[in-house]
């Protein structure tokens, strides 16, 4: 299944292949997903890399955080927790009852 790490501060010119090539020096990359703006089609400067093991994911964070990819120094860390929407379409804002 693999373990995901977050990659930030990516240049809009960086490709998934370039990210995979960099992370493959640490271990087996099972997938790369760059976040793309649905309107412009350009990357939003971040993405996720799935490494095959927890150990490889930790090593990627330790060794590649601050590495240069393209013209920028990237950020590599554990992914932020996923937020879940509450039932009833209230999202994370609550909603309460109005009087």
C-alpha positions as CSV (number, residue, x, y, z in Angstrom):
1,X,0.0,0.0,0.0
2,X,2.7,2.5,0.9
3,X,3.1,5.6,3.0
4,X,2.5,9.1,1.8
5,X,4.6,12.2,2.3
6,X,3.7,15.8,1.5
7,X,5.9,17.8,-0.9
8,X,5.7,21.6,-0.9
9,X,7.3,24.6,-2.5
10,X,7.5,23.0,-5.9
11,X,8.0,25.1,-9.0
12,X,5.1,25.1,-11.4
13,X,7.5,23.8,-14.1
14,X,8.3,20.6,-12.1
15,X,6.8,17.3,-13.4
16,X,5.7,14.2,-11.7
17,X,8.6,12.3,-13.4
18,X,11.1,14.7,-11.9
19,X,9.7,14.3,-8.4
20,X,9.7,10.5,-8.8
21,X,13.3,10.6,-10.0
22,X,14.4,12.6,-6.9
23,X,12.5,10.5,-4.4
24,X,13.6,7.2,-6.0
25,X,17.1,7.8,-4.6
26,X,15.6,7.2,-1.2
27,X,13.6,4.1,-2.0
28,X,10.7,2.7,-4.0
29,X,8.2,5.3,-5.1
30,X,4.8,3.8,-5.7
31,X,3.0,7.0,-6.9
32,X,3.4,10.7,-7.3
33,X,0.4,13.1,-7.4
34,X,0.9,16.9,-7.9
35,X,-2.0,19.1,-6.9
36,X,-3.3,20.9,-10.0
37,X,-5.5,24.0,-10.2
38,X,-8.7,22.9,-11.9
39,X,-9.1,26.3,-13.7
40,X,-5.5,27.0,-14.9
41,X,-4.2,23.4,-15.1
42,X,-1.0,24.5,-13.4
43,X,0.4,22.8,-10.4
44,X,-0.3,24.5,-7.1
45,X,3.2,24.0,-5.9
46,X,2.6,20.9,-3.8
47,X,1.8,17.2,-4.0
48,X,2.1,13.8,-2.5
49,X,4.6,11.0,-3.0
50,X,3.8,7.5,-1.8
51,X,6.8,5.5,-0.7
52,X,6.6,1.7,-0.4
53,X,7.5,1.6,3.4
54,X,7.3,3.7,6.5
55,X,11.1,3.6,6.8
56,X,11.5,5.0,3.2
57,X,8.9,7.7,4.0
58,X,10.8,8.8,7.1
59,X,14.1,8.7,5.2
60,X,12.6,10.9,2.4
61,X,11.5,13.4,5.0
62,X,14.9,13.4,6.7
63,X,17.0,13.5,3.5
64,X,15.0,15.5,1.0
65,X,13.4,18.3,3.1
66,X,15.3,21.3,1.9
67,X,16.6,19.6,-1.2
68,X,16.8,21.6,-4.5
69,X,14.4,20.5,-7.2
70,X,14.5,22.8,-10.2
71,X,15.2,26.3,-8.9
72,X,13.5,25.9,-5.5
73,X,14.2,24.2,-2.2
74,X,11.4,21.8,-1.5
75,X,9.6,21.0,1.7
76,X,9.0,17.3,2.6
77,X,7.0,16.4,5.6
78,X,4.2,14.2,6.9
79,X,1.0,15.0,5.1
80,X,-1.5,17.2,7.0
81,X,-4.5,15.3,8.5
82,X,-7.4,15.0,6.2
83,X,-10.4,17.0,7.2
84,X,-13.8,15.3,7.1
85,X,-17.1,17.1,6.5
86,X,-19.7,16.8,9.1
87,X,-23.1,15.3,8.2
88,X,-25.7,17.7,6.9
89,X,-23.3,19.8,4.7
90,X,-22.1,21.9,7.6
91,X,-18.4,21.3,6.8
92,X,-16.0,22.2,9.6
93,X,-17.9,25.3,10.6
94,X,-20.4,23.7,12.9
95,X,-23.7,25.4,11.9
96,X,-25.7,25.4,15.1
97,X,-29.3,26.7,15.1
98,X,-30.1,30.3,14.3
99,X,-32.9,32.1,16.1
